[in-house]
């Protein structure tokens, strides 16, 4: 049979694309061509697969006088990476009648070493999700990716170590062992890198961090150098509730496609800390073929931007979209992709003082537009701590105790969201149309907020953000109603910057 067809996948996120790998053999002097808009790594696969086929006990394509054409369809989609090595090799072996098997309802992925062994690939989980949506029954991947891909229900995943193992499996000579997903969540939480009790003083800042974690509110830590802003941000990450299974799979798929996956399943909210010299594409995503940036890698977790005003102004302004829509759209010549970016922004900055150069203050204000300031819910001052407190005995409240209150507050929010029949999971995600009497607020609290909004000249966006924040404060206080005290505390966290 001089023609064969098998199926592969081009991993991507949020959607992966099924790719049909066709092999055609015809008489003539030896040549080997790969068509269908292949990238450099895909073109080089012809040499890898030829050596792998030879070292797996089959005749090398170069040993025959025939013309080999491998086609990757659809031809208008750019094919990148090394995931097509395995399906290309199997398509050739079928066309050359070296093996016989039925490739229907099976997807193959894997990078071939020259000796025929299978190396790990990027995006196995995203590929498994695509296979599930397309009702593909079987997925064969390198063994190192099998646990990750097995997280998806409805797809039988098999991990192979060698091309020879795959051939034996599909021909029925020796079946591979079906992969099982890694266990999700026996132990509740790993120990935080920084415990809140390790931070001396800063009680007001700790309270603000707790509120931010309870409702997933964006927060800015403002203070002079060396006052503990980075420690507070690290401690905040340690008190966040664990991801649900669905969130964990989503986050793991993103990191898998980006090549940033270090474990089979990410169960804790991711924390990304790009340096302020990071480029615009690195932060928001980009490339000839759009790839996720730090904003997307922080999806369902924390994006910590230290020295916030030092970031490129274009990158700072680009945060307006994810902070408002919880997604980010990257447009390039090759296409437009909308990546998920439901982040909790933690920004740390050293504001100019009265003694600063006026030009420095002007530059600071230019970097932080009113639109960005409006989208940050809590502006927390982190002042210098008296040296006496640094030497004082005793510790503050540990992170575990704070986390317990946060989990209880999240449970109350979950009940409310079910009652409101909204897709939001926390207060910060509540649409403004739900911010009425249904969230539970006293008349006095509404009057106080209205008067404060007029006095402080709050924008409608800021008004609603204060209301969401007050609702979170009430949840932490186990209160069904938002009271005047809750509104007043929320108003304390409005920015005091001159922007």
C-alpha positions in Angstrom: 0.0 0.0 0.0 1.9 3.1 -1.2 -0.4 5.4 0.7 -1.3 5.7 4.4 -3.1 8.1 6.7 -2.8 8.5 10.6 -3.8 11.3 12.9 -1.7 13.7 15.0 -2.5 16.9 16.9 -0.9 20.4 16.9 -1.1 21.3 20.6 -2.3 24.8 21.4 -4.4 26.6 24.0 -7.3 27.2 24.2 -7.9 25.0 21.1 -5.7 22.3 19.7 -6.0 21.3 16.0 -6.3 17.7 14.7 -3.8 17.1 11.9 -4.0 14.4 9.3 -0.6 12.9 8.5 -0.5 11.3 5.0 2.3 9.4 3.5 2.7 8.7 -0.2 5.4 6.5 -1.8 6.2 6.4 -5.5 8.9 5.0 -7.7 12.0 7.1 -8.4 15.3 8.3 -7.0 15.2 8.6 -3.2 13.7 11.9 -1.9 11.8 12.9 1.2 9.6 15.9 1.3 7.3 17.2 4.1 4.5 19.5 2.9 1.7 21.3 4.7 3.3 24.5 6.1 5.9 22.7 8.3 8.1 24.6 10.8 11.8 24.0 11.0 11.5 21.3 13.6 8.9 19.5 11.6 11.1 19.6 8.4 14.0 18.1 10.4 11.8 15.2 11.5 12.5 13.3 8.3 16.1 12.6 9.4 15.1 11.8 13.0 12.4 9.4 11.9 14.6 7.7 9.3 17.2 6.9 11.9 14.5 5.9 14.4 12.9 3.5 11.9 16.3 1.9 11.2 17.2 1.5 14.8 13.7 0.0 15.6 14.4 -3.0 13.3 12.8 -1.8 10.1 14.3 -0.8 6.7 15.3 2.8 6.6 13.5 5.0 4.0 16.9 5.8 2.6 17.5 2.1 1.8 14.8 2.2 -0.9 14.7 4.0 -4.2 11.4 5.7 -3.8 10.0 9.2 -3.4 8.4 9.9 0.0 6.0 12.7 0.4 4.5 13.4 3.9 1.5 15.8 3.9 0.2 17.5 7.0 -3.4 18.7 6.6 -5.0 21.1 6.9 -2.2 22.7 4.9 -3.0 26.3 5.9 -2.2 25.8 9.6 1.4 26.2 10.7 2.8 23.0 12.1 5.4 23.5 14.8 7.3 21.4 17.3 8.4 17.8 17.4 5.0 16.2 18.1 4.7 14.9 14.5 7.7 12.6 14.6 5.8 9.6 15.7 2.7 9.9 13.4 5.0 10.6 10.4 7.0 7.5 11.2 3.9 5.3 11.6 2.4 6.7 8.4 5.6 5.8 6.5 5.7 2.3 7.9 2.1 1.8 6.9 2.6 3.1 3.4 5.8 1.0 3.0 3.9 -2.1 4.2 6.4 -2.6 7.0 3.5 -2.9 9.5 -0.3 -3.4 9.3 -2.8 -1.9 11.7 -6.0 0.2 11.8 -5.1 3.8 12.7 -8.7 4.9 13.0 -9.8 6.6 16.3 -6.2 6.9 17.5 -4.1 10.0 17.8 -0.3 9.7 18.0 2.2 12.3 19.4 5.9 12.1 20.2 9.4 13.2 19.4 11.7 10.5 18.2 15.3 10.2 19.2 17.7 8.7 16.6 17.7 5.4 18.4 13.9 5.2 18.2 13.1 6.2 21.8 10.4 8.7 22.6 11.2 12.0 24.2 8.7 14.2 26.1 6.7 16.8 24.2 4.8 20.0 25.0 1.1 20.2 25.2 0.1 16.6 25.8 -2.8 17.6 28.1 -4.1 20.2 25.7 -4.0 17.5 23.0 -5.9 15.1 25.2 -8.6 17.7 25.7 -8.9 18.2 21.9 -9.1 14.4 21.4 -11.9 14.3 23.9 -13.9 17.0 22.1 -13.4 15.3 18.8 -14.5 11.9 20.3 -11.1 10.3 19.7 -10.9 7.1 21.7 -7.2 6.5 22.1 -4.1 8.7 22.5 -0.6 7.4 22.4 2.1 9.7 23.8 5.7 9.4 25.2 5.6 7.7 28.6 6.8 10.9 30.3 3.6 12.7 29.2 1.2 9.8 29.9 0.1 10.8 33.4 -0.6 14.4 32.4 -2.7 13.4 29.3 -4.6 10.8 31.4 -6.3 13.6 33.4 -8.9 13.8 30.6 -11.9 11.5 30.9 -13.2 9.5 27.9 -9.8 9.1 26.3 -7.6 6.0 26.7 -4.1 7.2 27.1 -1.0 4.9 26.6 2.6 5.9 27.3 5.4 4.4 25.2 9.1 4.6 25.6 10.1 3.5 22.1 8.8 3.5 18.5 9.0 -0.3 18.7 6.6 -0.3 21.7 4.1 1.7 19.7 4.3 -0.7 16.7 3.8 -3.7 19.0 0.8 -2.1 20.6 -1.0 -1.1 17.4 -0.3 -4.5 15.8 -1.5 -6.4 18.9 1.9 -8.1 19.5 2.3 -6.5 23.0 -0.1 -4.1 24.5 1.0 -1.0 26.4 -0.3 -0.3 29.9 -3.0 2.3 30.0 -2.0 5.4 32.0 -3.9 6.5 35.1 -4.2 10.1 36.2 -2.1 11.4 39.2 -4.1 11.5 42.4 -5.8 14.8 43.2 -5.5 16.1 46.6 -5.0 13.9 49.6 -2.9 16.5 51.4 -4.6 19.8 51.7 -1.8 22.2 51.2 2.0 22.4 51.1 3.8 24.6 53.6 3.9 28.3 52.5 7.3 29.7 51.5 6.7 32.7 53.8 4.3 32.4 56.8 2.4 35.5 57.8 3.8 35.0 61.3 7.3 35.5 60.0 6.4 39.1 59.1 6.9 41.4 62.1 4.4 44.3 62.4 2.5 45.4 59.3 -0.8 44.3 60.8 -2.8 46.6 58.5 -1.0 45.2 55.5 -1.6 41.7 56.6 -5.3 42.4 57.0 -5.4 43.8 53.5 -3.7 40.7 52.1 -6.2 38.5 53.8 -9.1 40.4 52.3 -7.5 40.3 48.9 -7.0 36.5 49.1 -10.6 36.0 50.3 -12.2 37.6 47.3 -9.3 37.4 44.7 -9.1 41.1 44.6 -6.2 42.9 42.8 -3.8 44.6 45.3 -1.0 47.1 45.3 1.6 47.2 48.0 3.0 50.7 48.3 6.0 51.6 50.5 9.7 52.4 50.7 12.3 49.7 50.0 12.9 47.0 52.6 9.5 47.2 54.4 8.4 43.7 53.5 6.3 44.1 50.3 7.8 41.0 48.6 7.4 38.9 51.7 3.7 40.0 51.9 3.2 39.0 48.3 4.8 35.6 48.8 2.8 35.1 52.0 -0.4 36.0 50.1 0.3 33.2 47.6 0.6 30.7 50.5 -2.9 31.5 51.9 -4.8 31.1 48.7 -7.3 28.2 48.5 -6.3 25.3 46.4 -7.5 24.9 42.8 -10.5 22.8 42.0 -9.9 19.8 39.8 -11.3 21.6 36.7 -9.2 24.6 37.4 -6.1 22.4 37.9 -6.6 20.7 34.6 -7.0 24.1 32.8 -3.9 25.6 34.4 -1.8 22.4 33.8 -2.8 22.5 30.1 -1.7 26.1 29.7 1.7 25.3 31.3 2.1 22.2 29.3 1.6 24.0 26.0 4.1 26.7 27.1 6.7 24.1 28.1 6.6 25.3 31.7 5.2 22.2 33.3 7.3 20.7 36.1 4.7 18.2 37.5 1.9 16.1 36.1 -0.8 18.2 37.7 -0.7 21.8 39.1 -2.8 21.8 42.2 -1.8 25.1 43.8 -2.6 28.5 42.2 0.4 29.4 40.0 2.6 32.4 41.0 4.4 34.2 38.2 7.0 36.9 39.1 8.4 38.4 35.8 11.2 41.0 36.1 10.4 44.6 35.2 12.8 44.2 32.2 10.4 41.6 30.7 9.3 42.6 27.2 5.8 43.3 26.2 5.3 40.0 24.3 6.8 38.1 27.3 4.2 39.6 29.6 1.0 39.6 27.5 1.9 36.9 24.9 3.0 37.0 21.3 5.4 35.6 18.7 4.8 34.9 15.0 2.3 32.3 16.1 0.7 33.7 19.3 2.0 32.1 22.5 0.8 32.6 26.1 2.7 35.2 28.1 3.1 35.6 31.9 -0.4 36.9 32.2 -1.8 33.6 30.9 0.7 31.5 32.8 -0.7 33.2 36.0 -4.3 32.2 35.1 -6.2 31.2 38.3 -3.2 32.4 40.3 -1.1 35.4 41.1 0.8 37.7 38.8 3.3 39.5 41.1 4.9 42.6 39.5 7.6 44.0 41.7 8.7 47.6 40.9 5.5 48.0 39.0 6.1 51.4 37.6 9.4 50.2 36.1 7.6 48.0 33.6 7.1 49.2 30.1 4.1 51.5 29.9 2.7 49.6 27.0 2.8 46.4 29.1 1.2 48.1 32.0 -1.6 49.4 29.9 -2.1 46.0 28.3 -3.1 44.7 31.8 -6.4 46.6 31.5 -7.9 43.9 29.4 -7.2 40.9 31.6 -8.0 42.8 34.8 -11.4 43.7 33.3 -12.3 40.8 31.1 -10.2 38.0 32.6 -8.8 37.2 29.2 -6.3 38.7 26.8 -6.4 38.8 23.0 -3.1 38.6 21.1 -3.3 39.6 17.4 -0.5 38.7 15.0 -0.3 38.3 11.2 -0.6 34.5 11.7 -3.9 34.9 13.6 -5.7 36.2 16.6 -6.0 34.1 19.8 -7.8 34.9 23.0 -6.0 33.4 26.0 -7.6 33.0 29.5 -6.1 35.4 32.0 -8.1 35.3 35.2 -5.3 36.7 37.3 -5.0 38.2 40.7 -2.6 41.1 40.3 -0.2 41.9 43.1 1.8 45.1 42.3 4.6 46.4 44.6 6.0 49.9 44.2 8.1 52.5 45.9 6.2 55.8 45.5 8.1 59.1 45.2 8.4 61.1 48.4 8.3 64.8 49.1 12.1 64.9 48.8 12.1 63.1 45.4 13.1 64.8 42.2 9.9 66.3 40.6 10.8 64.7 37.4 10.8 61.3 39.1 7.3 62.0 40.5 6.0 63.0 37.1 7.4 59.9 35.5 5.8 57.8 38.2 2.4 59.4 37.6 2.8 59.0 33.8 3.4 55.2 34.2 0.2 54.6 36.3 -2.8 55.8 34.4 -6.1 56.3 36.1 -7.5 53.4 34.2 -5.0 51.0 35.8 -5.3 52.6 39.3 -9.1 52.1 39.0 -8.7 48.4 38.3 -6.8 47.7 41.5 -9.1 47.1 44.5 -6.8 47.5 47.5 -4.0 50.0 47.8 -2.1 48.9 50.9 0.5 51.1 52.6 3.6 49.2 53.8 5.5 51.7 56.0 8.8 51.4 57.8 8.5 49.3 61.0 10.1 50.7 64.3 13.2 48.8 65.1 11.9 47.9 68.5 9.2 45.8 66.8 11.8 43.9 64.8 13.4 42.7 68.0 10.1 42.1 69.9 9.4 38.5 71.0 6.4 36.6 69.8 4.9 36.0 66.4 1.7 37.1 64.7 -1.1 34.9 63.4 0.1 32.0 61.3 -0.9 31.6 57.7 -2.9 28.4 58.4 -5.3 30.2 60.7 -5.8 33.0 58.2 -6.3 30.5 55.4 -9.0 28.8 57.4 -11.0 32.1 57.5 -10.4 32.6 53.8 -11.7 29.1 53.0 -14.8 29.8 55.1 -15.4 33.1 53.3 -15.0 31.4 49.9 -17.6 28.9 51.0 -20.1 31.7 51.7 -19.3 33.2 48.4 -19.9 29.9 46.6 -23.3 29.6 48.2 -24.2 33.1 47.1 -23.1 32.6 43.6 -25.3 29.5 43.3 -28.2 31.5 44.6 -27.6 34.3 42.1 -27.1 31.7 39.3 -24.0 33.4 38.1 -20.8 31.9 36.7 -18.7 34.0 39.1 -16.9 32.0 41.8 -15.6 34.9 44.0 -16.8 38.4 44.8 -14.2 40.1 42.6 -15.8 38.4 39.5 -19.4 39.5 40.3 -20.9 41.5 37.4 -22.2 44.9 38.3 -25.8 43.8 37.5 -25.6 41.6 40.6 -24.4 44.3 42.9 -27.7 45.3 44.4 -29.8 44.2 47.3 -29.3 40.6 46.3 -25.8 40.6 47.7 -27.1 41.7 51.1 -26.5 45.3 52.1 -28.0 47.6 54.7 -29.6 51.0 53.8 -27.1 52.7 55.9 -24.2 51.1 54.1 -25.7 52.2 50.7 -26.1 55.8 51.9 -22.5 55.8 53.3 -21.1 54.5 50.0 -23.1 57.0 47.9 -21.9 59.9 50.0 -18.3 58.7 49.9 -18.5 58.2 46.1 -19.6 61.8 45.7 -16.9 63.2 48.0 -14.1 61.1 46.5 -15.4 61.5 43.0 -15.3 57.8 42.4 -15.9 56.5 38.9 -18.7 53.9 38.4 -16.0 51.2 38.2 -14.4 52.3 41.5 -17.8 52.4 43.1 -18.6 48.8 42.2 -15.1 47.7 43.2 -15.6 49.2 46.7 -18.9 47.4 46.9 -17.4 44.1 46.0 -14.6 44.6 48.5 -17.1 45.5 51.2 -18.9 42.2 50.5 -15.7 40.3 50.9 -15.0 42.0 54.2 -18.5 41.1 55.4 -17.9 37.5 54.3 -14.7 37.3 56.4 -16.7 38.7 59.3 -19.3 36.0 58.9 -22.0 38.6 58.2 -24.9 38.1 55.8 -25.3 41.9 55.3 -22.8 44.5 54.2 -22.8 47.1 57.0 -21.5 50.7 57.3 -18.3 49.4 59.0 -17.6 47.1 56.1 -18.0 50.0 53.6 -15.8 52.3 55.6 -13.0 49.7 55.8 -13.3 49.1 52.1 -13.0 52.8 51.4 -9.7 52.9 53.4 -8.1 50.9 50.6 -8.7 53.4 47.9 -5.5 54.8 46.3 -3.9 57.9 47.8 -1.6 58.4 44.8 -1.7 61.6 42.8 -2.4 60.0 39.4 
